[in-house]
Amino acid sequence: MTSTASLRIGYADCFSGVSGDMLLGALLHAGLDRQLLAEELVKLHLPGLDMQITDKTVQSIGCVQVKVNSDCRQELRTLPAILALLAGSALDEPVITRASAVFRALAMAEAKVHDIAVEQVHFHEVGALDTLVDVVGVVFGLQQLGIRRLVSSPLPTGHGFVECAHGLLPLPAPAVCELLQGIPTYGVDLRQELVTPTGAALIATLTDSFGPLPPLTITATGYGSGSHVLGNSQPNLLRLIIGNGLEVEESQVVEVIETNLDDWSPEGFPHLTELLFARGAIDVTLTPVHMKKGRPGFTLQVISPLALAHPLKEIILTHTTAIGLRFRREERQTLLRQIVTVATKWGEVKAKKVQTPVGWVVHPEYEECRKVALHHGLPLSDVYNEVRCAGIVAR
């Protein structure tokens, strides 16, 4: 039996909090190519961009600090302006999609705090060049380092007040509190900002799960430096641990999107599922239900990675008669699985090897077995049984 390559995992050890520049610095220290990053940021077409990447030590620990300067006046950008900037850039589509999701999360948090429409949010600091660089740089860095799953430690929060465009705001900042809903946090006795809105949005949007360091074989470690000294003398660093692990590749924190339909023809369901899976949906189901006035209808449910939820919602609203959606975050548990090949009397056939609580089990793959059955004129059940028996022998 042969198995697929192990999954590249990144663990954000946020013992002193998280900000966009700390996370980007940690990616650079862990091996993100500086020239590739600079070339990617040029694709944003932002004039006067000056990014300083500095190697330094904090309490004898080597790290990287990132600072962004500009000789141009900063704009107070709205969410539509930022999304248009990203869409009009030369960035790769996956980078645009994930970076846009981060900014949407920021805008929704700010809109709720200030009780205004999302489109009316003026980002102030968030619209500045440094935040654009941090968000795009982190998304690009995760992609370049091949990190398929990002796990984060619980986040520490300080107390007191922070000065921003709105004046003095209590810590954690109100937008941070909105962004960290459902995310494990704990308070520390520091009158300083430890989690910035940008850092919270990046972690909330891009992280798959939270907790201790998952099982992995460490291949790299990077440290990103914060911009100030902490009052309790601990190093103001974020540590990114990267390694290979036999973890399930799917996100363990997902967004569940649902809508009820009573005026839509299910004839379009196969086409809809193709569109949704092509944009990264994990699963799509359609369940018959009885709706108001006794009418038959359907509940459409889509399970999505957090960063891909918005484009999937747009597909549903475009290709069905839905005029509203429900969505929520849920945790899930999935079993470790590998794609393997088993030797059968008809040759090698791909199957799925799954680790259950009682041991490894080989599951036939429908499409693979169907090909064998059609080619040899066999009942599909015969091929299934042969794959299962061959899997038991191979284990």
Protein Blocks (a to p, Z undefined) as FASTA:
>chain_A
ZZddddddddddffnoccfklmmmmmmmnopafklmmmmmmmnopghiacddddddeehi
acdddddddfbdcddddfklmmmmmmmmmbdfklmmmmmmmmmmmmmmmmmmnopafklp
cfklmmpmklmmmmmmmmmmmmmnopabdcdddddddedddddfkopaddddfklmmmmg
oiacddddddbdfbdfklmmmmmmmpmbgcdddddddfbdcddddfbdcfklpacddddd
dddddddfbdfbdcddddddfkbcfklmmmmmmmmmmnopabdcddddddehhiacdddd
ddddfklmmmmmmmmmmmmcbfbdcddddddddddddddddddfkbpcdddddddfkbcc
ddddfklmmmmmmmnopafklmmmmmmmmmmmmZZ
